[in-house]
């Protein structure tokens, strides 16, 4: 199974466009998602590596959540988009 990014790029290249136009179209289609991925990764890095009071607050906030709820919050990342 191809990744969503690979499928997107392949669709632009196979459309008969010149390569430069295909990469510009790909970039325009995917840049918001990739920005969201990067920002989310940074935020989760801060949350998961918290210390002191921030760590205790994180634990209190996340303790009541089930694994399923944790996965649901990242469905946008792993579902086809």
N, CA, C and O atoms as CSV, one atom per row, in Angstrom:
chain,resi,resn,atom,element,x,y,z
A,1,UNK,N,N,0.840,-1.183,0.000
A,1,UNK,CA,C,0.000,0.000,0.000
A,1,UNK,C,C,0.883,1.243,0.000
A,1,UNK,O,O,1.782,1.374,0.831
A,2,UNK,N,N,0.630,2.128,-0.910
A,2,UNK,CA,C,1.387,3.372,-0.981
A,2,UNK,C,C,0.942,4.327,0.110
A,2,UNK,O,O,-0.200,4.277,0.567
A,3,UNK,N,N,1.844,5.188,0.520
A,3,UNK,CA,C,1.452,6.228,1.467
A,3,UNK,C,C,0.601,7.261,0.743
A,3,UNK,O,O,0.612,7.358,-0.484
A,4,UNK,N,N,-0.135,8.029,1.538
A,4,UNK,CA,C,-0.980,9.079,0.966
A,4,UNK,C,C,-0.124,10.078,0.198
A,4,UNK,O,O,-0.516,10.543,-0.872
A,5,UNK,N,N,1.050,10.411,0.745
A,5,UNK,CA,C,1.928,11.350,0.060
A,5,UNK,C,C,2.381,10.798,-1.290
A,5,UNK,O,O,2.395,11.520,-2.287
A,6,UNK,N,N,2.749,9.519,-1.319
A,6,UNK,CA,C,3.197,8.908,-2.576
A,6,UNK,C,C,2.062,8.866,-3.593
A,6,UNK,O,O,2.270,9.126,-4.778
A,7,UNK,N,N,0.871,8.540,-3.128
A,7,UNK,CA,C,-0.284,8.507,-4.029
A,7,UNK,C,C,-0.575,9.888,-4.603
A,7,UNK,O,O,-0.887,10.028,-5.786
A,8,UNK,N,N,-0.469,10.897,-3.759
A,8,UNK,CA,C,-0.721,12.261,-4.207
A,8,UNK,C,C,0.290,12.679,-5.267
A,8,UNK,O,O,-0.081,13.209,-6.314
A,9,UNK,N,N,1.557,12.440,-4.992
A,9,UNK,CA,C,2.599,12.819,-5.942
A,9,UNK,C,C,2.449,12.038,-7.250
A,9,UNK,O,O,2.572,12.608,-8.334
A,10,UNK,N,N,2.185,10.748,-7.145
A,10,UNK,CA,C,2.022,9.919,-8.349
A,10,UNK,C,C,0.861,10.421,-9.200
A,10,UNK,O,O,0.943,10.420,-10.428
A,11,UNK,N,N,-0.215,10.846,-8.554
A,11,UNK,CA,C,-1.366,11.322,-9.330
A,11,UNK,C,C,-1.038,12.593,-10.099
A,11,UNK,O,O,-1.539,12.796,-11.205
A,12,UNK,N,N,-0.210,13.442,-9.530
A,12,UNK,CA,C,0.173,14.676,-10.227
A,12,UNK,C,C,1.167,14.393,-11.351
A,12,UNK,O,O,1.093,15.007,-12.415
A,13,UNK,N,N,2.073,13.486,-11.124
A,13,UNK,CA,C,3.068,13.170,-12.154
A,13,UNK,C,C,2.420,12.434,-13.321
A,13,UNK,O,O,2.726,12.706,-14.482
A,14,UNK,N,N,1.516,11.495,-13.006
A,14,UNK,CA,C,0.897,10.707,-14.074
A,14,UNK,C,C,-0.157,11.494,-14.843
A,14,UNK,O,O,-0.672,11.014,-15.853
A,15,UNK,N,N,-0.477,12.681,-14.382
A,15,UNK,CA,C,-1.476,13.505,-15.058
A,15,UNK,C,C,-0.954,14.162,-16.316
A,15,UNK,O,O,-1.691,14.890,-16.981
A,16,UNK,N,N,0.301,13.922,-16.655
A,16,UNK,CA,C,0.852,14.480,-17.877
A,16,UNK,C,C,1.406,15.884,-17.714
A,16,UNK,O,O,1.849,16.490,-18.690
A,17,UNK,N,N,1.386,16.415,-16.486
A,17,UNK,CA,C,1.956,17.742,-16.253
A,17,UNK,C,C,3.468,17.669,-16.350
A,17,UNK,O,O,4.059,16.594,-16.250
A,18,UNK,N,N,4.086,18.823,-16.544
A,18,UNK,CA,C,5.534,18.821,-16.455
A,18,UNK,C,C,5.906,18.612,-14.983
A,18,UNK,O,O,5.098,18.864,-14.089
A,19,UNK,N,N,7.112,18.158,-14.747
A,19,UNK,CA,C,7.534,17.777,-13.403
A,19,UNK,C,C,7.480,18.959,-12.432
A,19,UNK,O,O,7.057,18.791,-11.289
A,20,UNK,N,N,7.888,20.118,-12.856
A,20,UNK,CA,C,7.873,21.277,-11.971
A,20,UNK,C,C,6.445,21.587,-11.518
A,20,UNK,O,O,6.195,21.818,-10.335
A,21,UNK,N,N,5.524,21.589,-12.463
A,21,UNK,CA,C,4.125,21.854,-12.128
A,21,UNK,C,C,3.563,20.757,-11.227
A,21,UNK,O,O,2.763,21.040,-10.335
A,22,UNK,N,N,3.976,19.501,-11.455
A,22,UNK,CA,C,3.503,18.387,-10.628
A,22,UNK,C,C,3.959,18.559,-9.183
A,22,UNK,O,O,3.179,18.332,-8.258
A,23,UNK,N,N,5.214,18.959,-8.979
A,23,UNK,CA,C,5.714,19.142,-7.617
A,23,UNK,C,C,5.078,20.356,-6.939
A,23,UNK,O,O,4.841,20.330,-5.731
A,24,UNK,N,N,4.804,21.391,-7.680
A,24,UNK,CA,C,4.122,22.556,-7.103
A,24,UNK,C,C,2.705,22.166,-6.686
A,24,UNK,O,O,2.260,22.536,-5.600
A,25,UNK,N,N,2.000,21.433,-7.524
A,25,UNK,CA,C,0.642,20.992,-7.198
A,25,UNK,C,C,0.667,20.078,-5.971
A,25,UNK,O,O,-0.191,20.194,-5.095
A,26,UNK,N,N,1.636,19.180,-5.904
A,26,UNK,CA,C,1.792,18.281,-4.752
A,26,UNK,C,C,2.036,19.097,-3.482
A,26,UNK,O,O,1.409,18.853,-2.450
A,27,UNK,N,N,2.938,20.052,-3.563
A,27,UNK,CA,C,3.244,20.897,-2.404
A,27,UNK,C,C,2.003,21.645,-1.937
A,27,UNK,O,O,1.730,21.703,-0.738
A,28,UNK,N,N,1.258,22.211,-2.861
A,28,UNK,CA,C,0.053,22.959,-2.501
A,28,UNK,C,C,-1.000,22.064,-1.858
A,28,UNK,O,O,-1.747,22.506,-0.985
A,29,UNK,N,N,-1.058,20.819,-2.286
A,29,UNK,CA,C,-2.040,19.886,-1.757
A,29,UNK,C,C,-1.665,19.385,-0.358
A,29,UNK,O,O,-2.552,19.131,0.458
A,30,UNK,N,N,-0.392,19.242,-0.073
A,30,UNK,CA,C,0.038,18.548,1.149
A,30,UNK,C,C,0.620,19.443,2.239
A,30,UNK,O,O,0.807,18.958,3.355
A,31,UNK,N,N,0.915,20.701,1.990
A,31,UNK,CA,C,1.681,21.480,2.951
A,31,UNK,C,C,0.952,21.727,4.271
A,31,UNK,O,O,1.602,21.743,5.316
A,32,UNK,N,N,-0.344,21.917,4.269
A,32,UNK,CA,C,-1.055,22.126,5.531
A,32,UNK,C,C,-1.015,20.873,6.406
A,32,UNK,O,O,-0.822,20.961,7.618
A,33,UNK,N,N,-1.195,19.721,5.789
A,33,UNK,CA,C,-1.144,18.472,6.559
A,33,UNK,C,C,0.248,18.251,7.142
A,33,UNK,O,O,0.378,17.895,8.314
A,34,UNK,N,N,1.274,18.456,6.350
A,34,UNK,CA,C,2.623,18.227,6.869
A,34,UNK,C,C,2.967,19.237,7.964
A,34,UNK,O,O,3.678,18.901,8.911
A,35,UNK,N,N,2.476,20.455,7.844
A,35,UNK,CA,C,2.674,21.437,8.912
A,35,UNK,C,C,1.978,20.999,10.187
A,35,UNK,O,O,2.529,21.132,11.279
A,36,UNK,N,N,0.780,20.481,10.051
A,36,UNK,CA,C,0.048,19.993,11.230
A,36,UNK,C,C,0.797,18.831,11.878
A,36,UNK,O,O,0.872,18.752,13.104
A,37,UNK,N,N,1.347,17.933,11.071
A,37,UNK,CA,C,2.118,16.803,11.604
A,37,UNK,C,C,3.315,17.315,12.400
A,37,UNK,O,O,3.568,16.840,13.508
A,38,UNK,N,N,4.045,18.268,11.856
A,38,UNK,CA,C,5.228,18.807,12.536
A,38,UNK,C,C,4.857,19.510,13.841
A,38,UNK,O,O,5.502,19.290,14.866
A,39,UNK,N,N,3.836,20.345,13.810
A,39,UNK,CA,C,3.428,21.063,15.019
A,39,UNK,C,C,2.914,20.101,16.088
A,39,UNK,O,O,3.192,20.279,17.274
A,40,UNK,N,N,2.167,19.088,15.669
A,40,UNK,CA,C,1.661,18.106,16.620
A,40,UNK,C,C,2.809,17.316,17.245
A,40,UNK,O,O,2.796,17.050,18.447
A,41,UNK,N,N,3.792,16.944,16.441
A,41,UNK,CA,C,4.951,16.209,16.964
A,41,UNK,C,C,5.700,17.043,18.003
A,41,UNK,O,O,6.108,16.523,19.042
A,42,UNK,N,N,5.877,18.312,17.729
A,42,UNK,CA,C,6.550,19.186,18.694
A,42,UNK,C,C,5.758,19.299,19.983
A,42,UNK,O,O,6.319,19.238,21.077
A,43,UNK,N,N,4.438,19.465,19.846
A,43,UNK,CA,C,3.582,19.593,21.029
A,43,UNK,C,C,3.618,18.312,21.857
A,43,UNK,O,O,3.767,18.368,23.078
A,44,UNK,N,N,3.483,17.160,21.203
A,44,UNK,CA,C,3.530,15.894,21.940
A,44,UNK,C,C,4.897,15.673,22.571
A,44,UNK,O,O,4.986,15.093,23.653
A,45,UNK,N,N,5.955,16.120,21.923
A,45,UNK,CA,C,7.281,16.018,22.523
A,45,UNK,C,C,7.352,16.775,23.838
A,45,UNK,O,O,7.913,16.284,24.818
A,46,UNK,N,N,6.776,17.978,23.856
A,46,UNK,CA,C,6.742,18.775,25.089
A,46,UNK,C,C,5.896,18.088,26.157
A,46,UNK,O,O,6.272,18.050,27.328
A,47,UNK,N,N,4.764,17.551,25.747
A,47,UNK,CA,C,3.849,16.908,26.699
A,47,UNK,C,C,4.467,15.633,27.264
A,47,UNK,O,O,4.451,15.428,28.478
A,48,UNK,N,N,5.004,14.784,26.413
A,48,UNK,CA,C,5.520,13.498,26.869
A,48,UNK,C,C,6.802,13.619,27.683
A,48,UNK,O,O,7.088,12.751,28.509
A,49,UNK,N,N,7.565,14.660,27.471
A,49,UNK,CA,C,8.827,14.824,28.187
A,49,UNK,C,C,8.740,15.897,29.269
A,49,UNK,O,O,9.751,16.480,29.660
A,50,UNK,N,N,7.534,16.148,29.746
A,50,UNK,CA,C,7.313,17.179,30.768
A,50,UNK,C,C,7.947,16.763,32.092
A,50,UNK,O,O,8.121,15.577,32.372
A,51,UNK,N,N,8.285,17.760,32.892
A,51,UNK,CA,C,8.863,17.541,34.219
A,51,UNK,C,C,8.089,18.365,35.246
A,51,UNK,O,O,7.399,19.324,34.901
A,52,UNK,N,N,8.214,17.979,36.493
A,52,UNK,CA,C,7.650,18.766,37.583
A,52,UNK,C,C,6.147,18.905,37.510
A,52,UNK,O,O,5.426,17.945,37.240
A,53,UNK,N,N,5.684,20.136,37.760
A,53,UNK,CA,C,4.243,20.414,37.783
A,53,UNK,C,C,3.603,20.090,36.438
A,53,UNK,O,O,2.496,19.553,36.402
A,54,UNK,N,N,4.268,20.401,35.344
A,54,UNK,CA,C,3.710,20.114,34.017
A,54,UNK,C,C,3.479,18.612,33.855
A,54,UNK,O,O,2.482,18.198,33.264
A,55,UNK,N,N,4.387,17.804,34.373
A,55,UNK,CA,C,4.239,16.347,34.296
A,55,UNK,C,C,3.035,15.885,35.116
A,55,UNK,O,O,2.253,15.050,34.661
A,56,UNK,N,N,2.891,16.423,36.312
A,56,UNK,CA,C,1.762,16.036,37.157
A,56,UNK,C,C,0.427,16.444,36.533
A,56,UNK,O,O,-0.536,15.678,36.571
A,57,UNK,N,N,0.369,17.641,35.964
A,57,UNK,CA,C,-0.856,18.077,35.297
A,57,UNK,C,C,-1.167,17.200,34.087
A,57,UNK,O,O,-2.318,16.824,33.864
A,58,UNK,N,N,-0.146,16.881,33.317
A,58,UNK,CA,C,-0.335,15.994,32.165
A,58,UNK,C,C,-0.911,14.662,32.625
A,58,UNK,O,O,-1.861,14.157,32.027
A,59,UNK,N,N,-0.344,14.089,33.682
A,59,UNK,CA,C,-0.816,12.797,34.166
A,59,UNK,C,C,-2.270,12.860,34.623
A,59,UNK,O,O,-3.047,11.944,34.353
A,60,UNK,N,N,-2.638,13.933,35.309
A,60,UNK,CA,C,-4.022,14.086,35.766
A,60,UNK,C,C,-4.985,14.249,34.594
A,60,UNK,O,O,-6.101,13.730,34.625
A,61,UNK,N,N,-4.555,14.964,33.570
A,61,UNK,CA,C,-5.414,15.194,32.410
A,61,UNK,C,C,-5.592,13.929,31.568
A,61,UNK,O,O,-6.674,13.681,31.036
A,62,UNK,N,N,-4.533,13.138,31.451
A,62,UNK,CA,C,-4.589,11.977,30.564
A,62,UNK,C,C,-5.032,10.697,31.257
A,62,UNK,O,O,-5.460,9.758,30.586
A,63,UNK,N,N,-4.940,10.633,32.571
A,63,UNK,CA,C,-5.275,9.412,33.310
A,63,UNK,C,C,-6.668,8.872,32.987
A,63,UNK,O,O,-6.812,7.668,32.773
A,64,UNK,N,N,-7.697,9.722,32.945
A,64,UNK,CA,C,-9.041,9.181,32.702
A,64,UNK,C,C,-9.278,8.701,31.270
A,64,UNK,O,O,-10.283,8.044,30.999
A,65,UNK,N,N,-8.378,9.016,30.366
A,65,UNK,CA,C,-8.576,8.651,28.956
A,65,UNK,C,C,-8.236,7.185,28.722
A,65,UNK,O,O,-7.279,6.653,29.285
A,66,UNK,N,N,-9.035,6.551,27.887
A,66,UNK,CA,C,-8.760,5.169,27.499
A,66,UNK,C,C,-7.772,5.164,26.329
A,66,UNK,O,O,-7.517,6.197,25.710
A,67,UNK,N,N,-7.226,3.992,26.042
A,67,UNK,CA,C,-6.348,3.867,24.873
A,67,UNK,C,C,-7.097,4.238,23.597
A,67,UNK,O,O,-6.553,4.892,22.707
A,68,UNK,N,N,-8.342,3.813,23.526
A,68,UNK,CA,C,-9.153,4.110,22.335
A,68,UNK,C,C,-9.294,5.614,22.137
A,68,UNK,O,O,-9.215,6.096,21.007
A,69,UNK,N,N,-9.499,6.359,23.211
A,69,UNK,CA,C,-9.613,7.814,23.096
A,69,UNK,C,C,-8.296,8.420,22.638
A,69,UNK,O,O,-8.284,9.372,21.858
A,70,UNK,N,N,-7.191,7.873,23.118
A,70,UNK,CA,C,-5.883,8.347,22.668
A,70,UNK,C,C,-5.692,8.141,21.173
A,70,UNK,O,O,-5.195,9.021,20.470
A,71,UNK,N,N,-6.098,6.957,20.691
A,71,UNK,CA,C,-5.980,6.676,19.263
A,71,UNK,C,C,-6.925,7.558,18.444
A,71,UNK,O,O,-6.571,8.024,17.361
A,72,UNK,N,N,-8.124,7.779,18.971
A,72,UNK,CA,C,-9.096,8.615,18.257
A,72,UNK,C,C,-8.586,10.041,18.062
A,72,UNK,O,O,-8.869,10.678,17.048
A,73,UNK,N,N,-7.832,10.534,19.046
A,73,UNK,CA,C,-7.344,11.910,18.936
A,73,UNK,C,C,-6.307,12.062,17.826
A,73,UNK,O,O,-6.037,13.174,17.372
A,74,UNK,N,N,-5.731,10.948,17.392
A,74,UNK,CA,C,-4.753,11.001,16.293
A,74,UNK,C,C,-5.258,10.343,15.018
A,74,UNK,O,O,-4.476,10.077,14.105
A,75,UNK,N,N,-6.557,10.078,14.949
A,75,UNK,CA,C,-7.114,9.427,13.767
A,75,UNK,C,C,-6.827,10.222,12.495
A,75,UNK,O,O,-6.598,9.638,11.436
A,76,UNK,N,N,-6.839,11.560,12.596
A,76,UNK,CA,C,-6.565,12.402,11.429
A,76,UNK,C,C,-5.206,12.087,10.821
A,76,UNK,O,O,-5.007,12.235,9.615
A,77,UNK,N,N,-4.254,11.643,11.677
A,77,UNK,CA,C,-2.901,11.381,11.208
A,77,UNK,C,C,-2.807,10.031,10.489
A,77,UNK,O,O,-2.128,9.906,9.470
A,78,UNK,N,N,-3.487,9.039,11.026
A,78,UNK,CA,C,-3.338,7.679,10.504
A,78,UNK,C,C,-4.418,7.268,9.523
A,78,UNK,O,O,-4.229,6.313,8.769
A,79,UNK,N,N,-5.537,7.957,9.513
A,79,UNK,CA,C,-6.566,7.663,8.519
A,79,UNK,C,C,-6.137,8.252,7.183
A,79,UNK,O,O,-5.374,9.217,7.144
A,80,UNK,N,N,-6.616,7.686,6.106
A,80,UNK,CA,C,-6.286,8.220,4.780
A,80,UNK,C,C,-6.797,9.650,4.673
A,80,UNK,O,O,-7.953,9.935,4.983
A,81,UNK,N,N,-5.925,10.534,4.232
A,81,UNK,CA,C,-6.320,11.929,4.075
A,81,UNK,C,C,-5.666,12.527,2.859
A,81,UNK,O,O,-5.878,13.702,2.558
